[in-house]
């Protein structure tokens, strides 16, 4: 399981986020999604810790903590929802104008 980290500064790097979470255990992986068009960070990320106990310690310590001028939102990451191949109701766009 991963930890979701929200309200991140757009200046954050994998190294800086790793340094913060390493205080609570071993960091296995960090993901910092970027916008496809601009390449700019999206303001959130995911951190995978070595054990559930390390994840819990990091969440308890860092949720609501101020870092880089922002109050972090840290919790267990939820599985990505399957939105289907059409992204919701896009497949019926304009259907009411057909009659």
DOMI-930426 format. One line per 8 residues: number of its first residue (from 0); their letters; for each residue x, y, z of C-alpha. Coordinates in steps of 0.05 Angstrom, whole numbers, plus 5000, padded with zeros to 4 digits. Each point is the difference from the previous one (the first is absolute). Example, Ala and Ser with C-alpha at 12.3 -4.5 7.8 and 13.67 -1.06 7.14 Angstrom:
2
0	AS	5246:4910:5156 ~ 5027:5069:4987;
***
This chain:
99
0	XXXXXXXX	5000:5000:5000 ~ 5022:5071:4986 ~ 4993:5065:5037 ~ 4965:5059:4965 ~ 5033:5067:5011 ~ 4959:5060:4980 ~ 5008:5076:4999 ~ 5073:4994:4980;
8	XXXXXXXX	5039:5061:4978 ~ 5013:5000:4925 ~ 5074:5006:5017 ~ 5004:4932:5034 ~ 5047:4947:4973 ~ 5004:4925:5010 ~ 5063:5010:5042 ~ 4969:5051:5046;
16	XXXXXXXX	4937:4958:5011 ~ 5044:4939:5011 ~ 5039:5036:5054 ~ 4937:5018:5038 ~ 4969:4930:4998 ~ 5067:4965:5013 ~ 4995:5026:5072 ~ 4944:4950:5011;
24	XXXXXXXX	5029:4939:4965 ~ 5025:4973:4934 ~ 4972:5033:4938 ~ 4991:4950:4943 ~ 4972:5045:4946 ~ 4976:5071:4987 ~ 4953:5023:4945 ~ 4989:5073:4984;
32	XXXXXXXX	4949:5005:4943 ~ 5008:5057:4950 ~ 4950:5033:4954 ~ 5005:4970:4930 ~ 4995:5066:4964 ~ 5042:5046:5044 ~ 5048:4950:5033 ~ 4987:5037:5065;
40	XXXXXXXX	4990:4960:5064 ~ 4927:4990:5018 ~ 5007:5015:5075 ~ 4995:4930:5027 ~ 5040:4936:5002 ~ 5005:4929:5026 ~ 5051:4970:5047 ~ 5009:4925:5010;
48	XXXXXXXX	5031:4982:5066 ~ 5033:4935:5021 ~ 4947:4977:5050 ~ 4929:5018:5022 ~ 5027:5023:5067 ~ 5047:5049:4966 ~ 4942:5026:4957 ~ 4957:5010:5062;
56	XXXXXXXX	5056:5037:5036 ~ 5010:5046:4941 ~ 4926:5014:4992 ~ 4991:5016:5074 ~ 5060:5046:5001 ~ 4992:5036:4934 ~ 4925:5008:4989 ~ 4986:5074:5011;
64	XXXXXXXX	5074:5017:5009 ~ 5027:5062:4966 ~ 5054:4987:4949 ~ 5026:5047:4946 ~ 4947:5051:5020 ~ 4941:4952:4993 ~ 4959:4957:5047 ~ 5008:4929:4976;
72	XXXXXXXX	4942:4952:4991 ~ 5027:4930:5013 ~ 4959:4936:5002 ~ 4997:4928:4973 ~ 4993:5001:4925 ~ 4936:4974:4972 ~ 5001:4953:4940 ~ 4991:5035:4934;
80	XXXXXXXX	4928:4995:4976 ~ 4986:4969:4933 ~ 4967:5055:4961 ~ 4987:4958:4938 ~ 5025:5012:4930 ~ 4954:5060:4988 ~ 5015:5039:5064 ~ 4929:5001:5028;
88	XXXXXXXX	4941:5027:4961 ~ 5040:5026:4940 ~ 4974:4943:4957 ~ 4929:5030:5001 ~ 5022:5071:4984 ~ 4948:5034:4957 ~ 4952:4942:5003 ~ 4940:5042:5018;
96	XXX	5007:5041:4936 ~ 4989:4939:4955 ~ 4924:5000:5006;
***
